Amino acid sequence: MGEAVNTTLTLSPSKFLYLKYLSIYINGSCDCLSLVYFLGAAPSLETFKLRVPIQLQQSIEELLSEDPSHLRQIPGYRHDKLRRVSICRFPCSKSVVELTSHILENSASLECLTLSTTNDSFRCSDDRSAKCSCLIRPMEAHKAALLIERYIRGKVPSTVQLDVVEPCTQPSP
């Protein structure tokens, strides 16, 4: 059972002192970069999972035409114990790209980053006779994979395992 937290509150670095696992499901629109404050309030955090709603999609053309150096940053937040991060339904959203970039740049102990462009963190089987059942909007998933290539892949240190779960090539039901 999750606890709803008002993000307009200022979170002190000791608010969640012993929290090691954080899973957030965003229901509605949100500036995902603001989640940096949650990560900063949990200095012992080792695993962070984020599930993003489809409604956060933006125009892919707008995002791809922007200069990658113009991403917003929140300085002063280090996440020294964060080892595993998973973002499910990675959307075409600038704020999710900014959050992911922040995590990569400020998490020295990061071991694994999983970015899933599908509805769940799995792919369909290789059975070519079956139809894909894990996508609601396959075009958005393909666009999200383009954003990961443009903004994220080049920032991943060699010590971090990047797993990108892309949509399968099977037709949707």
Helices and strands as residue ranges (DSSP letters): E 21-25, G 32-35, H 36-40, E 47-51, G 54-56, H 60-65, G 68-70, E 84-88, H 94-106, E 112-116, H 138-147, I 148-152, G 153-155, E 161-165
